[in-house]
Amino acid sequence: MNRPFLLPPLSGEDLLELQRLIRAPSTAAGLYRRCLLIWQLAAGYSIRDAAQIANLHYTNAHKWVKRFQSDGLASLRERKRPGRPRIHGGEIEDVVIKTATSRPPDLGLGFTTWSLAKLEHHLRQHSGISSISRETIRHILSRHGLRFLTGQTWCESDDPEFEVKKTL
């Protein structure tokens, strides 16, 4: 049998916070597993057994235990990751939002509603944003609570046998 992991005694506040995070339905899955790992270690399980119960790989369990020992409960949460920096700043976002929320006829265009392709074309031609992609436009709109509706099509016919033919 594996020997128990000697975790320093946890304070009552830490144990209550661990229990709250484990029981809360809104706790993210990764945070839940890390809290469960520490909870099992505090109960006297070996790190291998606790990692298995928490569904973590043994080496990842070691990483999280080291973080917990150095920084406490706060270290169990995911750290911010920098990611790729945004190519288009706030000024370009403002132009995209302003254009998307305006009416095309007010801009002298010959159509009444925007599509993503039309918006992209207009921004590239008239706003000087030549490097913007449809996905970037979609993400900018999404961050501001806007989205394009998908179109619906249907077919009607005067043919008396249309319903039968339609299902074939």
Summary of the structure (lengths in Angstrom):
residues: 168
radius of gyration: 27.7
end to end distance: 65.0
largest distance: 80.6
contacts: 366
relative contact order: 0.08
helix: 55%
strand: 0%
